[in-house]
């Protein structure tokens, strides 16, 4: 199923079933309004690498999901979006448990948005992701 902008907004506001990637990643989006999205990622053994910490690509994926909700909260039904760049800075290792993810649209133009996400575990920032997002009219 392809999700529209209003579908993504309804995942948060009306309890619509989330996209498969959210379910696979075990991410629950708590709120997404006016360019800010907050959620919880539940990390278990399947996200842990051979060194006993969260694999970096999964951290980036969790951020990307919340950034999508932040952007969607600013768009109308006749718009869409796609990430064109995603950069992650790792501050410390993540481990099993809950990771809080907060994404915010820092700047939004007609065709591009700049989005930042912070991932925090046990009160400490473990990663920051920045993304450039192409806004499309449909």
N, CA, C and O atoms as a Tinker XYZ file with bonds, in Angstrom:
   552  protein
     1  N      0.835000   -1.178000    0.000000    73     2
     2  CA     0.000000    0.000000    0.000000    64     1     3
     3  C      0.882000    1.245000    0.000000    63     2     4     5
     4  O      1.846000    1.326000    0.761000    81     3
     5  N      0.561000    2.186000   -0.829000    73     3     6
     6  CA     1.259000    3.465000   -0.859000    64     5     7
     7  C      0.518000    4.441000    0.057000    63     6     8     9
     8  O     -0.707000    4.547000   -0.005000    81     7
     9  N      1.251000    5.141000    0.892000    73     7    10
    10  CA     0.661000    6.084000    1.835000    64     9    11
    11  C      0.702000    7.495000    1.273000    63    10    12    13
    12  O      1.722000    7.937000    0.744000    81    11
    13  N     -0.417000    8.195000    1.393000    73    11    14
    14  CA    -0.478000    9.610000    1.010000    64    13    15
    15  C     -0.005000   10.447000    2.201000    63    14    16    17
    16  O      0.231000    9.922000    3.289000    81    15
    17  N      0.128000   11.744000    1.976000    73    15    18
    18  CA     0.497000   12.642000    3.068000    64    17    19
    19  C     -0.537000   12.555000    4.191000    63    18    20    21
    20  O     -0.172000   12.475000    5.364000    81    19
    21  N     -1.809000   12.569000    3.843000    73    19    22
    22  CA    -2.834000   12.493000    4.888000    64    21    23
    23  C     -2.821000   11.133000    5.592000    63    22    24    25
    24  O     -3.142000   11.053000    6.777000    81    23
    25  N     -2.456000   10.067000    4.880000    73    23    26
    26  CA    -2.335000    8.753000    5.528000    64    25    27
    27  C     -1.253000    8.788000    6.602000    63    26    28    29
    28  O     -1.462000    8.295000    7.710000    81    27
    29  N     -0.092000    9.372000    6.278000    73    27    30
    30  CA     0.980000    9.464000    7.264000    64    29    31
    31  C      0.531000   10.293000    8.461000    63    30    32    33
    32  O      0.853000    9.969000    9.605000    81    31
    33  N     -0.202000   11.349000    8.198000    73    31    34
    34  CA    -0.711000   12.165000    9.298000    64    33    35
    35  C     -1.709000   11.376000   10.136000    63    34    36    37
    36  O     -1.761000   11.543000   11.355000    81    35
    37  N     -2.507000   10.513000    9.493000    73    35    38
    38  CA    -3.501000    9.706000   10.210000    64    37    39
    39  C     -2.860000    8.580000   11.030000    63    38    40    41
    40  O     -3.451000    8.118000   12.006000    81    39
    41  N     -1.668000    8.139000   10.649000    73    39    42
    42  CA    -0.958000    7.145000   11.472000    64    41    43
    43  C     -0.784000    7.717000   12.877000    63    42    44    45
    44  O     -0.942000    7.012000   13.874000    81    43
    45  N     -0.460000    8.988000   12.935000    73    43    46
    46  CA    -0.224000    9.643000   14.219000    64    45    47
    47  C     -1.523000   10.066000   14.885000    63    46    48    49
    48  O     -1.713000    9.830000   16.078000    81    47
    49  N     -2.421000   10.689000   14.127000    73    47    50
    50  CA    -3.622000   11.288000   14.734000    64    49    51
    51  C     -4.789000   10.330000   14.927000    63    50    52    53
    52  O     -5.542000   10.458000   15.893000    81    51
    53  N     -4.948000    9.369000   14.018000    73    51    54
    54  CA    -6.142000    8.522000   14.048000    64    53    55
    55  C     -5.861000    7.034000   14.230000    63    54    56    57
    56  O     -6.787000    6.224000   14.182000    81    55
    57  N     -4.612000    6.666000   14.435000    73    55    58
    58  CA    -4.296000    5.263000   14.664000    64    57    59
    59  C     -4.303000    4.391000   13.419000    63    58    60    61
    60  O     -4.420000    3.170000   13.527000    81    59
    61  N     -4.177000    5.002000   12.218000    73    59    62
    62  CA    -4.065000    4.205000   11.004000    64    61    63
    63  C     -2.821000    3.324000   11.120000    63    62    64    65
    64  O     -1.806000    3.753000   11.668000    81    63
    65  N     -2.895000    2.106000   10.610000    73    63    66
    66  CA    -1.741000    1.207000   10.661000    64    65    67
    67  C     -0.548000    1.855000    9.966000    63    66    68    69
    68  O     -0.695000    2.392000    8.868000    81    67
    69  N      0.624000    1.815000   10.583000    73    67    70
    70  CA     1.803000    2.462000    9.998000    64    69    71
    71  C      2.352000    1.670000    8.812000    63    70    72    73
    72  O      2.013000    0.502000    8.620000    81    71
    73  N      3.197000    2.320000    8.027000    73    71    74
    74  CA     3.842000    1.617000    6.913000    64    73    75
    75  C      4.679000    0.437000    7.418000    63    74    76    77
    76  O      5.103000    0.426000    8.574000    81    75
    77  N      4.914000   -0.548000    6.559000    73    75    78
    78  CA     5.676000   -1.733000    6.961000    64    77    79
    79  C      7.049000   -1.430000    7.553000    63    78    80    81
    80  O      7.496000   -2.138000    8.455000    81    79
    81  N      7.726000   -0.396000    7.065000    73    79    82
    82  CA     9.055000   -0.090000    7.596000    64    81    83
    83  C      8.981000    0.304000    9.069000    63    82    84    85
    84  O      9.873000   -0.044000    9.843000    81    83
    85  N      7.941000    1.020000    9.465000    73    83    86
    86  CA     7.776000    1.394000   10.874000    64    85    87
    87  C      7.606000    0.144000   11.732000    63    86    88    89
    88  O      8.202000    0.022000   12.802000    81    87
    89  N      6.782000   -0.784000   11.242000    73    87    90
    90  CA     6.518000   -2.018000   11.974000    64    89    91
    91  C      7.800000   -2.849000   12.065000    63    90    92    93
    92  O      8.152000   -3.336000   13.139000    81    91
    93  N      8.490000   -3.008000   10.944000    73    91    94
    94  CA     9.733000   -3.786000   10.917000    64    93    95
    95  C     10.767000   -3.210000   11.878000    63    94    96    97
    96  O     11.452000   -3.953000   12.580000    81    95
    97  N     10.877000   -1.880000   11.907000    73    95    98
    98  CA    11.857000   -1.217000   12.767000    64    97    99
    99  C     11.386000   -1.071000   14.219000    63    98   100   101
   100  O     12.153000   -0.643000   15.081000    81    99
   101  N     10.115000   -1.429000   14.488000    73    99   102
   102  CA     9.570000   -1.347000   15.846000    64   101   103
   103  C      9.558000    0.093000   16.360000    63   102   104   105
   104  O      9.912000    0.366000   17.507000    81   103
   105  N      9.139000    1.006000   15.477000    73   103   106
   106  CA     9.079000    2.424000   15.822000    64   105   107
   107  C      7.637000    2.834000   16.039000    63   106   108   109
   108  O      6.761000    2.508000   15.238000    81   107
   109  N      7.396000    3.546000   17.119000    73   107   110
   110  CA     6.073000    4.107000   17.413000    64   109   111
   111  C      6.201000    5.617000   17.370000    63   110   112   113
   112  O      6.967000    6.209000   18.131000    81   111
   113  N      5.448000    6.233000   16.477000    73   111   114
   114  CA     5.431000    7.689000   16.362000    64   113   115
   115  C      4.381000    8.213000   17.344000    63   114   116   117
   116  O      3.198000    7.891000   17.230000    81   115
   117  N      4.824000    9.018000   18.303000    73   115   118
   118  CA     3.919000    9.535000   19.324000    64   117   119
   119  C      3.177000   10.785000   18.875000    63   118   120   121
   120  O      1.988000   10.938000   19.158000    81   119
   121  N      3.870000   11.678000   18.178000    73   119   122
   122  CA     3.216000   12.878000   17.679000    64   121   123
   123  C      4.025000   13.461000   16.529000    63   122   124   125
   124  O      5.233000   13.250000   16.421000    81   123
   125  N      3.329000   14.199000   15.678000    73   123   126
   126  CA     3.956000   14.881000   14.542000    64   125   127
   127  C      3.088000   16.084000   14.195000    63   126   128   129
   128  O      2.000000   15.945000   13.635000    81   127
   129  N      3.587000   17.257000   14.536000    73   127   130
   130  CA     2.844000   18.489000   14.305000    64   129   131
   131  C      3.794000   19.617000   13.953000    63   130   132   133
   132  O      4.867000   19.752000   14.541000    81   131
   133  N      3.386000   20.424000   12.987000    73   131   134
   134  CA     4.100000   21.635000   12.618000    64   133   135
   135  C      5.613000   21.425000   12.456000    63   134   136   137
   136  O      6.420000   22.239000   12.907000    81   135
   137  N      5.973000   20.318000   11.803000    73   135   138
   138  CA     7.373000   20.084000   11.477000    64   137   139
   139  C      8.205000   19.405000   12.545000    63   138   140   141
   140  O      9.423000   19.301000   12.399000    81   139
   141  N      7.577000   18.938000   13.619000    73   139   142
   142  CA     8.305000   18.228000   14.679000    64   141   143
   143  C      7.624000   16.887000   14.914000    63   142   144   145
   144  O      6.407000   16.820000   15.091000    81   143
   145  N      8.419000   15.816000   14.914000    73   143   146
   146  CA     7.894000   14.473000   15.168000    64   145   147
   147  C      8.696000   13.822000   16.289000    63   146   148   149
   148  O      9.918000   13.955000   16.355000    81   147
   149  N      7.995000   13.123000   17.161000    73   147   150
   150  CA     8.620000   12.418000   18.281000    64   149   151
   151  C      8.168000   10.969000   18.276000    63   150   152   153
   152  O      7.007000   10.664000   18.000000    81   151
   153  N      9.097000   10.088000   18.583000    73   151   154
   154  CA     8.744000    8.676000   18.643000    64   153   155
   155  C      9.735000    7.885000   19.469000    63   154   156   157
   156  O     10.763000    8.396000   19.915000    81   155
   157  N      9.395000    6.632000   19.655000    73   155   158
   158  CA    10.234000    5.707000   20.419000    64   157   159
   159  C     10.583000    4.521000   19.530000    63   158   160   161
   160  O      9.716000    3.939000   18.878000    81   159
   161  N     11.847000    4.180000   19.515000    73   159   162
   162  CA    12.327000    3.001000   18.806000    64   161   163
   163  C     12.701000    1.966000   19.852000    63   162   164   165
   164  O     13.549000    2.219000   20.707000    81   163
   165  N     12.071000    0.806000   19.787000    73   163   166
   166  CA    12.373000   -0.282000   20.709000    64   165   167
   167  C     13.428000   -1.188000   20.069000    63   166   168   169
   168  O     13.162000   -1.881000   19.087000    81   167
   169  N     14.611000   -1.165000   20.640000    73   167   170
   170  CA    15.762000   -1.897000   20.101000    64   169   171
   171  C     15.907000   -3.221000   20.837000    63   170   172   173
   172  O     15.997000   -3.264000   22.064000    81   171
   173  N     15.929000   -4.309000   20.054000    73   171   174
   174  CA    16.192000   -5.623000   20.634000    64   173   175
   175  C     17.379000   -6.260000   19.905000    63   174   176   177
   176  O     18.081000   -5.584000   19.154000    81   175
   177  N     17.603000   -7.553000   20.125000    73   175   178
   178  CA    18.796000   -8.243000   19.602000    64   177   179
   179  C     18.978000   -8.130000   18.091000    63   178   180   181
   180  O     20.112000   -8.120000   17.613000    81   179
   181  N     17.890000   -8.044000   17.332000    73   179   182
   182  CA    18.045000   -8.056000   15.870000    64   181   183
   183  C     18.709000   -6.801000   15.323000    63   182   184   185
   184  O     19.118000   -6.789000   14.162000    81   183
   185  N     18.828000   -5.748000   16.117000    73   183   186
   186  CA    19.463000   -4.506000   15.678000    64   185   187
   187  C     20.900000   -4.359000   16.201000    63   186   188   189
   188  O     21.551000   -3.341000   15.966000    81   187
   189  N     21.375000   -5.365000   16.899000    73   187   190
   190  CA    22.697000   -5.316000   17.526000    64   189   191
   191  C     23.726000   -5.979000   16.617000    63   190   192   193
   192  O     23.495000   -7.068000   16.090000    81   191
   193  N     24.869000   -5.308000   16.438000    73   191   194
   194  CA    25.929000   -5.871000   15.588000    64   193   195
   195  C     26.849000   -6.801000   16.387000    63   194   196   197
   196  O     26.603000   -7.069000   17.563000    81   195
   197  N     27.890000   -7.280000   15.748000    73   195   198
   198  CA    28.817000   -8.220000   16.371000    64   197   199
   199  C     29.610000   -7.648000   17.531000    63   198   200   201
   200  O     30.201000   -8.401000   18.304000    81   199
   201  N     29.633000   -6.344000   17.664000    73   199   202
   202  CA    30.345000   -5.702000   18.769000    64   201   203
   203  C     29.432000   -5.418000   19.964000    63   202   204   205
   204  O     29.871000   -4.869000   20.974000    81   203
   205  N     28.143000   -5.802000   19.835000    73   203   206
   206  CA    27.214000   -5.647000   20.947000    64   205   207
   207  C     26.528000   -4.303000   21.039000    63   206   208   209
   208  O     25.931000   -3.982000   22.067000    81   207
   209  N     26.602000   -3.505000   19.972000    73   207   210
   210  CA    25.936000   -2.194000   19.957000    64   209   211
   211  C     25.005000   -2.113000   18.740000    63   210   212   213
   212  O     25.053000   -2.962000   17.851000    81   211
   213  N     24.167000   -1.086000   18.719000    73   211   214
   214  CA    23.223000   -0.911000   17.616000    64   213   215
   215  C     23.987000   -0.604000   16.325000    63   214   216   217
   216  O     24.852000    0.271000   16.296000    81   215
   217  N     23.659000   -1.324000   15.281000    73   215   218
   218  CA    24.248000   -1.096000   13.957000    64   217   219
   219  C     23.884000    0.308000   13.475000    63   218   220   221
   220  O     22.723000    0.711000   13.548000    81   219
   221  N     24.868000    1.045000   12.989000    73   219   222
   222  CA    24.674000    2.429000   12.580000    64   221   223
   223  C     23.611000    2.634000   11.524000    63   222   224   225
   224  O     22.888000    3.629000   11.565000    81   223
   225  N     23.499000    1.722000   10.587000    73   223   226
   226  CA    22.486000    1.857000    9.544000    64   225   227
   227  C     21.075000    1.818000   10.097000    63   226   228   229
   228  O     20.179000    2.473000    9.563000    81   227
   229  N     20.870000    1.059000   11.159000    73   227   230
   230  CA    19.552000    1.027000   11.788000    64   229   231
   231  C     19.258000    2.350000   12.491000    63   230   232   233
   232  O     18.119000    2.817000   12.474000    81   231
   233  N     20.275000    2.961000   13.112000    73   231   234
   234  CA    20.081000    4.274000   13.723000    64   233   235
   235  C     19.652000    5.292000   12.675000    63   234   236   237
   236  O     18.744000    6.090000   12.907000    81   235
   237  N     20.313000    5.255000   11.520000    73   235   238
   238  CA    19.963000    6.172000   10.426000    64   237   239
   239  C     18.552000    5.911000    9.926000    63   238   240   241
   240  O     17.821000    6.851000    9.615000    81   239
   241  N     18.165000    4.653000    9.846000    73   239   242
   242  CA    16.821000    4.302000    9.390000    64   241   243
   243  C     15.751000    4.805000   10.358000    63   242   244   245
   244  O     14.717000    5.322000    9.935000    81   243
   245  N     16.003000    4.653000   11.653000    73   243   246
   246  CA    15.051000    5.144000   12.652000    64   245   247
   247  C     14.874000    6.654000   12.513000    63   246   248   249
   248  O     13.753000    7.160000   12.575000    81   247
   249  N     15.974000    7.369000   12.326000    73   247   250
   250  CA    15.897000    8.820000   12.148000    64   249   251
   251  C     15.139000    9.167000   10.877000    63   250   252   253
   252  O     14.316000   10.082000   10.877000    81   251
   253  N     15.407000    8.448000    9.798000    73   251   254
   254  CA    14.761000    8.721000    8.511000    64   253   255
   255  C     13.239000    8.568000    8.616000    63   254   256   257
   256  O     12.494000    9.348000    8.023000    81   255
   257  N     12.786000    7.576000    9.359000    73   255   258
   258  CA    11.348000    7.363000    9.534000    64   257   259
   259  C     10.718000    8.557000   10.245000    63   258   260   261
   260  O      9.691000    9.069000    9.800000    81   259
   261  N     11.317000    9.001000   11.334000    73   259   262
   262  CA    10.744000   10.137000   12.063000    64   261   263
   263  C     10.854000   11.427000   11.266000    63   262   264   265
   264  O      9.981000   12.289000   11.371000    81   263
   265  N     11.910000   11.579000   10.472000    73   263   266
   266  CA    12.030000   12.767000    9.635000    64   265   267
   267  C     10.907000   12.809000    8.600000    63   266   268   269
   268  O     10.420000   13.885000    8.254000    81   267
   269  N     10.501000   11.653000    8.111000    73   267   270
   270  CA     9.386000   11.604000    7.156000    64   269   271
   271  C      8.108000   12.138000    7.785000    63   270   272   273
   272  O      7.368000   12.883000    7.141000    81   271
   273  N      7.839000   11.770000    9.029000    73   271   274
   274  CA     6.642000   12.266000    9.705000    64   273   275
   275  C      6.735000   13.764000    9.973000    63   274   276   277
   276  O      5.731000   14.471000    9.886000    81   275
   277  N      7.924000   14.249000   10.296000    73   275   278
   278  CA     8.094000   15.693000   10.515000    64   277   279
   279  C      7.785000   16.461000    9.238000    63   278   280   281
   280  O      7.070000   17.463000    9.273000    81   279
   281  N      8.319000   15.999000    8.112000    73   279   282
   282  CA     8.062000   16.668000    6.834000    64   281   283
   283  C      6.588000   16.546000    6.456000    63   282   284   285
   284  O      5.971000   17.526000    6.036000    81   283
   285  N      6.025000   15.355000    6.602000    73   283   286
   286  CA     4.620000   15.141000    6.231000    64   285   287
   287  C      3.684000   16.059000    7.015000    63   286   288   289
   288  O      2.632000   16.454000    6.512000    81   287
   289  N      4.063000   16.396000    8.236000    73   287   290
   290  CA     3.206000   17.263000    9.046000    64   289   291
   291  C      3.154000   18.693000    8.512000    63   290   292   293
   292  O      2.319000   19.485000    8.948000    81   291
   293  N      4.041000   19.029000    7.572000    73   291   294
   294  CA     4.082000   20.376000    6.993000    64   293   295
   295  C      3.510000   20.436000    5.575000    63   294   296   297
   296  O      3.388000   21.520000    5.006000    81   295
   297  N      3.161000   19.285000    5.001000    73   295   298
   298  CA     2.756000   19.243000    3.596000    64   297   299
   299  C      1.248000   19.101000    3.434000    63   298   300   301
   300  O      0.520000   18.793000    4.377000    81   299
   301  N      0.814000   19.337000    2.206000    73   299   302
   302  CA    -0.591000   19.155000    1.858000    64   301   303
   303  C     -0.735000   17.867000    1.049000    63   302   304   305
   304  O      0.252000   17.250000    0.649000    81   303
   305  N     -1.968000   17.486000    0.824000    73   303   306
   306  CA    -2.256000   16.229000    0.134000    64   305   307
   307  C     -1.708000   16.182000   -1.290000    63   306   308   309
   308  O     -1.432000   15.095000   -1.798000    81   307
   309  N     -1.545000   17.312000   -1.938000    73   307   310
   310  CA    -1.048000   17.302000   -3.320000    64   309   311
   311  C      0.476000   17.396000   -3.397000    63   310   312   313
   312  O      1.027000   17.710000   -4.451000    81   311
   313  N      1.146000   17.128000   -2.298000    73   311   314
   314  CA     2.605000   17.137000   -2.282000    64   313   315
   315  C      3.138000   15.765000   -1.865000    63   314   316   317
   316  O      2.429000   14.957000   -1.265000    81   315
   317  N      4.385000   15.535000   -2.197000    73   315   318
   318  CA     5.085000   14.337000   -1.783000    64   317   319
   319  C      6.517000   14.719000   -1.469000    63   318   320   321
   320  O      6.885000   15.889000   -1.573000    81   319
   321  N      7.329000   13.744000   -1.087000    73   319   322
   322  CA     8.713000   14.056000   -0.754000    64   321   323
   323  C      9.587000   12.819000   -0.885000    63   322   324   325
   324  O      9.106000   11.686000   -0.856000    81   323
   325  N     10.873000   13.064000   -1.028000    73   323   326
   326  CA    11.852000   11.994000   -1.076000    64   325   327
   327  C     13.173000   12.543000   -0.539000    63   326   328   329
   328  O     13.562000   13.668000   -0.854000    81   327
   329  N     13.856000   11.736000    0.275000    73   327   330
   330  CA    15.168000   12.143000    0.789000    64   329   331
   331  C     16.175000   12.113000   -0.349000    63   330   332   333
   332  O     16.196000   11.172000   -1.143000    81   331
   333  N     17.009000   13.145000   -0.428000    73   331   334
   334  CA    18.058000   13.156000   -1.449000    64   333   335
   335  C     19.439000   13.085000   -0.826000    63   334   336   337
   336  O     20.433000   12.909000   -1.529000    81   335
   337  N     19.506000   13.223000    0.504000    73   335   338
   338  CA    20.777000   13.123000    1.208000    64   337   339
   339  C     20.477000   12.799000    2.668000    63   338   340   341
   340  O     19.543000   13.352000    3.248000    81   339
   341  N     21.260000   11.910000    3.259000    73   339   342
   342  CA    21.102000   11.563000    4.666000    64   341   343
   343  C     22.491000   11.371000    5.253000    63   342   344   345
   344  O     23.241000   10.492000    4.829000    81   343
   345  N     22.825000   12.197000    6.228000    73   343   346
   346  CA    24.129000   12.114000    6.891000    64   345   347
   347  C     23.918000   11.857000    8.372000    63   346   348   349
   348  O     23.054000   12.469000    9.000000    81   347
   349  N     24.710000   10.948000    8.929000    73   347   350
   350  CA    24.587000   10.596000   10.340000    64   349   351
   351  C     25.912000   10.806000   11.048000    63   350   352   353
   352  O     26.966000   10.388000   10.568000    81   351
   353  N     25.838000   11.460000   12.199000    73   351   354
   354  CA    26.994000   11.603000   13.084000    64   353   355
   355  C     26.698000   10.785000   14.329000    63   354   356   357
   356  O     25.659000   10.961000   14.965000    81   355
   357  N     27.609000    9.894000   14.672000    73   355   358
   358  CA    27.444000    9.032000   15.841000    64   357   359
   359  C     28.212000    9.633000   17.009000    63   358   360   361
   360  O     29.402000    9.928000   16.898000    81   359
   361  N     27.515000    9.812000   18.137000    73   359   362
   362  CA    28.129000   10.418000   19.310000    64   361   363
   363  C     28.581000    9.380000   20.334000    63   362   364   365
   364  O     29.591000    9.571000   21.011000    81   363
   365  N     27.841000    8.293000   20.446000    73   363   366
   366  CA    28.176000    7.191000   21.367000    64   365   367
   367  C     27.355000    5.983000   20.935000    63   366   368   369
   368  O     26.375000    6.134000   20.206000    81   367
   369  N     27.737000    4.795000   21.372000    73   367   370
   370  CA    26.991000    3.596000   20.955000    64   369   371
   371  C     25.592000    3.533000   21.563000    63   370   372   373
   372  O     25.355000    3.985000   22.683000    81   371
   373  N     24.684000    2.961000   20.791000    73   371   374
   374  CA    23.361000    2.647000   21.293000    64   373   375
   375  C     23.330000    1.184000   21.696000    63   374   376   377
   376  O     24.090000    0.369000   21.173000    81   375
   377  N     22.444000    0.855000   22.632000    73   375   378
   378  CA    22.315000   -0.520000   23.116000    64   377   379
   379  C     20.838000   -0.912000   23.122000    63   378   380   381
   380  O     19.974000   -0.100000   22.791000    81   379
   381  N     20.553000   -2.159000   23.498000    73   379   382
   382  CA    19.167000   -2.608000   23.586000    64   381   383
   383  C     18.395000   -1.728000   24.555000    63   382   384   385
   384  O     18.935000   -1.235000   25.546000    81   383
   385  N     17.117000   -1.544000   24.242000    73   383   386
   386  CA    16.250000   -0.712000   25.065000    64   385   387
   387  C     15.519000    0.292000   24.200000    63   386   388   389
   388  O     15.412000    0.108000   22.988000    81   387
   389  N     15.021000    1.336000   24.802000    73   387   390
   390  CA    14.290000    2.356000   24.059000    64   389   391
   391  C     15.201000    3.512000   23.677000    63   390   392   393
   392  O     16.032000    3.968000   24.462000    81   391
   393  N     15.016000    3.970000   22.445000    73   391   394
   394  CA    15.719000    5.158000   21.958000    64   393   395
   395  C     14.660000    6.165000   21.551000    63   394   396   397
   396  O     13.765000    5.861000   20.763000    81   395
   397  N     14.771000    7.374000   22.100000    73   395   398
   398  CA    13.862000    8.463000   21.750000    64   397   399
   399  C     14.383000    9.124000   20.484000    63   398   400   401
   400  O     15.570000    9.428000   20.368000    81   399
   401  N     13.479000    9.343000   19.539000    73   399   402
   402  CA    13.856000    9.994000   18.287000    64   401   403
   403  C     12.988000   11.243000   18.116000    63   402   404   405
   404  O     11.759000   11.178000   18.152000    81   403
   405  N     13.658000   12.373000   17.932000    73   403   406
   406  CA    12.966000   13.636000   17.679000    64   405   407
   407  C     13.485000   14.207000   16.373000    63   406   408   409
   408  O     14.688000   14.398000   16.200000    81   407
   409  N     12.568000   14.478000   15.457000    73   407   410
   410  CA    12.934000   15.049000   14.157000    64   409   411
   411  C     12.239000   16.391000   14.009000    63   410   412   413
   412  O     11.098000   16.567000   14.437000    81   411
   413  N     12.944000   17.337000   13.394000    73   411   414
   414  CA    12.357000   18.662000   13.204000    64   413   415
   415  C     12.786000   19.243000   11.865000    63   414   416   417
   416  O     13.938000   19.121000   11.450000    81   415
   417  N     11.838000   19.870000   11.213000    73   415   418
   418  CA    12.122000   20.576000    9.964000    64   417   419
   419  C     12.773000   21.894000   10.350000    63   418   420   421
   420  O     12.132000   22.755000   10.953000    81   419
   421  N     14.036000   22.052000   10.006000    73   419   422
   422  CA    14.775000   23.266000   10.339000    64   421   423
   423  C     14.495000   24.393000    9.351000    63   422   424   425
   424  O     14.402000   25.560000    9.732000    81   423
   425  N     14.364000   24.030000    8.086000    73   423   426
   426  CA    14.116000   25.032000    7.053000    64   425   427
   427  C     13.333000   24.359000    5.939000    63   426   428   429
   428  O     13.625000   23.230000    5.543000    81   427
   429  N     12.332000   25.075000    5.442000    73   427   430
   430  CA    11.528000   24.492000    4.375000    64   429   431
   431  C     11.257000   25.546000    3.314000    63   430   432   433
   432  O     10.713000   26.613000    3.595000    81   431
   433  N     11.646000   25.224000    2.102000    73   431   434
   434  CA    11.366000   26.089000    0.972000    64   433   435
   435  C     10.288000   25.472000    0.101000    63   434   436   437
   436  O      9.580000   24.554000    0.515000    81   435
   437  N     10.176000   25.989000   -1.104000    73   435   438
   438  CA     9.177000   25.482000   -2.040000    64   437   439
   439  C      9.498000   24.068000   -2.518000    63   438   440   441
   440  O      8.600000   23.248000   -2.712000    81   439
   441  N     10.802000   23.791000   -2.706000    73   439   442
   442  CA    11.181000   22.497000   -3.280000    64   441   443
   443  C     12.129000   21.684000   -2.401000    63   442   444   445
   444  O     12.336000   20.499000   -2.663000    81   443
   445  N     12.703000   22.283000   -1.377000    73   443   446
   446  CA    13.627000   21.560000   -0.504000    64   445   447
   447  C     13.317000   21.824000    0.964000    63   446   448   449
   448  O     12.897000   22.917000    1.347000    81   447
   449  N     13.535000   20.799000    1.768000    73   447   450
   450  CA    13.437000   20.940000    3.224000    64   449   451
   451  C     14.717000   20.403000    3.839000    63   450   452   453
   452  O     15.308000   19.451000    3.331000    81   451
   453  N     15.134000   21.011000    4.920000    73   451   454
   454  CA    16.306000   20.574000    5.676000    64   453   455
   455  C     15.787000   20.069000    7.012000    63   454   456   457
   456  O     15.143000   20.813000    7.752000    81   455
   457  N     16.064000   18.802000    7.325000    73   455   458
   458  CA    15.494000   18.153000    8.501000    64   457   459
   459  C     16.614000   17.589000    9.371000    63   458   460   461
   460  O     17.605000   17.069000    8.859000    81   459
   461  N     16.449000   17.694000   10.690000    73   459   462
   462  CA    17.435000   17.188000   11.645000    64   461   463
   463  C     16.726000   16.241000   12.610000    63   462   464   465
   464  O     15.604000   16.511000   13.039000    81   463
   465  N     17.376000   15.141000   12.947000    73   463   466
   466  CA    16.834000   14.211000   13.944000    64   465   467
   467  C     17.902000   13.905000   14.986000    63   466   468   469
   468  O     19.070000   13.699000   14.657000    81   467
   469  N     17.481000   13.879000   16.244000    73   467   470
   470  CA    18.359000   13.484000   17.341000    64   469   471
   471  C     17.847000   12.183000   17.921000    63   470   472   473
   472  O     16.643000   12.000000   18.102000    81   471
   473  N     18.774000   11.278000   18.213000    73   471   474
   474  CA    18.442000   10.005000   18.839000    64   473   475
   475  C     19.080000   10.001000   20.220000    63   474   476   477
   476  O     20.289000   10.190000   20.358000    81   475
   477  N     18.249000    9.782000   21.250000    73   475   478
   478  CA    18.692000    9.883000   22.635000    64   477   479
   479  C     18.353000    8.595000   23.364000    63   478   480   481
   480  O     17.246000    8.068000   23.250000    81   479
   481  N     19.333000    8.098000   24.121000    73   479   482
   482  CA    19.098000    6.901000   24.932000    64   481   483
   483  C     19.636000    7.156000   26.331000    63   482   484   485
   484  O     20.769000    7.606000   26.497000    81   483
   485  N     18.829000    6.869000   27.322000    73   483   486
   486  CA    19.209000    7.077000   28.717000    64   485   487
   487  C     19.697000    8.501000   28.964000    63   486   488   489
   488  O     20.672000    8.716000   29.685000    81   487
   489  N     19.015000    9.465000   28.366000    73   487   490
   490  CA    19.329000   10.862000   28.577000    64   489   491
   491  C     20.550000   11.384000   27.847000    63   490   492   493
   492  O     20.944000   12.532000   28.049000    81   491
   493  N     21.165000   10.551000   26.989000    73   491   494
   494  CA    22.366000   10.976000   26.269000    64   493   495
   495  C     22.158000   10.845000   24.768000    63   494   496   497
   496  O     21.627000    9.845000   24.284000    81   495
   497  N     22.588000   11.873000   24.037000    73   495   498
   498  CA    22.461000   11.851000   22.581000    64   497   499
   499  C     23.431000   10.823000   22.018000    63   498   500   501
   500  O     24.630000   10.868000   22.294000    81   499
   501  N     22.899000    9.896000   21.224000    73   499   502
   502  CA    23.766000    8.871000   20.636000    64   501   503
   503  C     24.040000    9.117000   19.156000    63   502   504   505
   504  O     25.041000    8.639000   18.623000    81   503
   505  N     23.149000    9.865000   18.487000    73   503   506
   506  CA    23.373000   10.157000   17.068000    64   505   507
   507  C     22.539000   11.362000   16.656000    63   506   508   509
   508  O     21.511000   11.669000   17.260000    81   507
   509  N     23.011000   12.037000   15.609000    73   507   510
   510  CA    22.278000   13.123000   14.974000    64   509   511
   511  C     22.290000   12.858000   13.477000    63   510   512   513
   512  O     23.335000   12.553000   12.903000    81   511
   513  N     21.132000   12.974000   12.849000    73   511   514
   514  CA    21.026000   12.803000   11.405000    64   513   515
   515  C     20.503000   14.089000   10.798000    63   514   516   517
   516  O     19.640000   14.758000   11.366000    81   515
   517  N     21.039000   14.421000    9.642000    73   515   518
   518  CA    20.516000   15.547000    8.869000    64   517   519
   519  C     20.150000   15.019000    7.494000    63   518   520   521
   520  O     20.812000   14.138000    6.945000    81   519
   521  N     19.071000   15.586000    6.951000    73   519   522
   522  CA    18.602000   15.141000    5.645000    64   521   523
   523  C     18.151000   16.327000    4.821000    63   522   524   525
   524  O     17.569000   17.281000    5.339000    81   523
   525  N     18.425000   16.254000    3.544000    73   523   526
   526  CA    17.831000   17.167000    2.578000    64   525   527
   527  C     16.714000   16.401000    1.902000    63   526   528   529
   528  O     16.895000   15.269000    1.452000    81   527
   529  N     15.550000   17.042000    1.838000    73   527   530
   530  CA    14.364000   16.380000    1.319000    64   529   531
   531  C     13.822000   17.186000    0.146000    63   530   532   533
   532  O     13.623000   18.396000    0.247000    81   531
   533  N     13.590000   16.505000   -0.957000    73   531   534
   534  CA    13.009000   17.132000   -2.142000    64   533   535
   535  C     11.497000   17.090000   -2.016000    63   534   536   537
   536  O     10.914000   16.019000   -1.849000    81   535
   537  N     10.858000   18.256000   -2.096000    73   535   538
   538  CA     9.408000   18.374000   -2.040000    64   537   539
   539  C      8.887000   18.341000   -3.473000    63   538   540   541
   540  O      9.370000   19.076000   -4.335000    81   539
   541  N      7.902000   17.487000   -3.721000    73   539   542
   542  CA     7.354000   17.328000   -5.065000    64   541   543
   543  C      5.867000   17.629000   -5.078000    63   542   544   545
   544  O      5.151000   17.281000   -4.140000    81   543
   545  N      5.408000   18.267000   -6.126000    73   543   546
   546  CA     3.972000   18.424000   -6.328000    64   545   547
   547  C      3.481000   17.230000   -7.129000    63   546   548   549
   548  O      4.157000   16.771000   -8.049000    81   547
   549  N      2.320000   16.737000   -6.782000    73   547   550
   550  CA     1.810000   15.547000   -7.466000    64   549   551
   551  C      0.619000   15.858000   -8.306000    63   550   552
   552  O      0.067000   14.966000   -8.949000    81   551
